[in-house]
Amino acid sequence: MLKETMMTFDTARIRKDFPILEQQVYNKPLVYLDSAASSQKTLTVLKKEEQLHLEYYGNIHRGAHYMADKATADFEAVRDEVKAFIHASRREEIIFTKGATEGINLVAFSFGEAFVRAGDEIIISEMEHHSNIVPWQMMAARKGAVIKVLPFDDDGRLQTEKLDKLISGNTRLIAVTHVSNTLGTINPVKAITAKAHQHGIPVMVDGAQAVMHLAVDVQDLDADFYVFSAHKMYGPNGVGILYGKEGWLERMPPYQGGGEMIGEVKFEGTTYQTTPYKFEAGTPNINGVIAFGEAVRYLQQFNMDDVHRHESELLACCTRRMMNIPGMRIYGTRPEKSGVITFNVEGVHPYDLGVMLDKTGVAARSGRMCADPVMDHYQIPAAVRISFAVYNTLDEIDRFIEALTRVIALFK
Ligand SMILES: Cc1ncc(COP(=O)(O)O)c(C=O)c1O
């Protein structure tokens, strides 16, 4: 049954789109299991960047020549593609950033300036990536606001029933991850936005670990803000998206000043563009955004439910086999989970495990996963994480389990 379903998801064909995966490292076939940190880029993405630089590079929105016009048209076309990809209602709601982190900083700063006062409260969850904690802390310090934390259970379930108690008349925003980068939990975002909106509170969703695994419809989720990064979805690094409902964006001040975001500049005072340009100061990552369009197109060829099914099968198979290893502890075991396994093995330091796995050709992540509160929850110094993408195979799981077993044996 497993094999049959896997065959309908043609990984052999998919891997041809990622030639980097075919190489050997330390004379061993590469097994790339670190896509949650950064996925590999499709050949179409790489070729698009090259084509742009070889054929029609020019600065956007300001040129009166062929190169600038063509670059501008392609750049703006990507806004429309992203709008369709996440089912936003208007292209003005799509803001290009340099990544999820910048998107969150933008909202924290700009929303904070407009709507947060001393004594107000922001709710974030215990399972957030540092990028969805620190910008809120910085804003809270500036405005005299307070951060409240929604905890999770040991198995990785967000305790959403506690929202009722956490929400108060002073709550100004809830910021929550769609999918945890450490636990893999897929959070019930739609239920969270429904609850928040009953109280008139907007929700910012960190989709950095979601958009490449799940079909995302920001209108269906009813997210007020939604951020993600291109480099985790087979696209270039240095590009990201902030989606924001126009009603909020219109009322938020610019995040940075500079070129492009202005209406008219006078020494006596400056007027600003409307959204999205109000939030896109300076020359953006032109080649990155245009190449990102190829990544969006690449993902759109799949039914995202098939992607989720494929990665879930890898997850289930790998988890089952890992659980047979004595001393194995997996953090995050919810049924609603994406293709991420964070773990430790009793008696082996995660850094040693990561380094030794690397020598077998397996690229895993070891460390604190940019999620100190999650490490603190389990009172562990660090952990190892593997993560799956469209190009991973059951054969790679075999090689990973074999490598892991051999490495662990060295420490016993
Ligand atoms: C859940 C989550 N949020 C935010 C980020 C930050 O993304 P970036 O570094 O691309 O801005 C990451 C990156 O790992 C992440 O996993």
Ligand as a Chemical Component Dictionary entry (heavy atoms), coordinates in Angstrom:
data_LIG
# 
_chem_comp.id                   LIG 
_chem_comp.type                 NON-POLYMER 
_chem_comp.pdbx_formal_charge   0 
_chem_comp.three_letter_code    LIG 
# 
loop_
_chem_comp_atom.comp_id 
_chem_comp_atom.atom_id 
_chem_comp_atom.alt_atom_id 
_chem_comp_atom.type_symbol 
_chem_comp_atom.charge 
_chem_comp_atom.model_Cartn_x 
_chem_comp_atom.model_Cartn_y 
_chem_comp_atom.model_Cartn_z 
_chem_comp_atom.pdbx_ordinal 
LIG C1 C1 C 0 8.811  28.640 11.819 1  
LIG C2 C2 C 0 9.849  29.584 11.301 2  
LIG N1 N1 N 0 9.642  30.897 11.370 3  
LIG C3 C3 C 0 10.527 31.789 10.905 4  
LIG C4 C4 C 0 11.712 31.378 10.356 5  
LIG C5 C5 C 0 12.668 32.396 9.862  6  
LIG O1 O1 O 0 12.796 32.305 8.466  7  
LIG P1 P1 P 0 13.890 33.163 7.708  8  
LIG O2 O2 O 0 15.185 32.907 8.386  9  
LIG O3 O3 O 0 13.841 32.634 6.320  10 
LIG O4 O4 O 0 13.468 34.576 7.810  11 
LIG C6 C6 C 0 11.995 30.011 10.279 12 
LIG C7 C7 C 0 13.279 29.537 9.739  13 
LIG O5 O5 O 0 13.741 28.460 10.043 14 
LIG C8 C8 C 0 11.034 29.101 10.754 15 
LIG O6 O6 O 0 11.247 27.779 10.691 16 
# 
loop_
_chem_comp_bond.comp_id 
_chem_comp_bond.atom_id_1 
_chem_comp_bond.atom_id_2 
_chem_comp_bond.value_order 
_chem_comp_bond.pdbx_ordinal 
LIG C1 C2 SING 1  
LIG C2 N1 SING 2  
LIG C2 C8 DOUB 3  
LIG N1 C3 DOUB 4  
LIG C3 C4 SING 5  
LIG C4 C5 SING 6  
LIG C4 C6 DOUB 7  
LIG C5 O1 SING 8  
LIG O1 P1 SING 9  
LIG P1 O2 DOUB 10 
LIG P1 O3 SING 11 
LIG P1 O4 SING 12 
LIG C6 C7 SING 13 
LIG C6 C8 SING 14 
LIG C7 O5 DOUB 15 
LIG C8 O6 SING 16 
# 
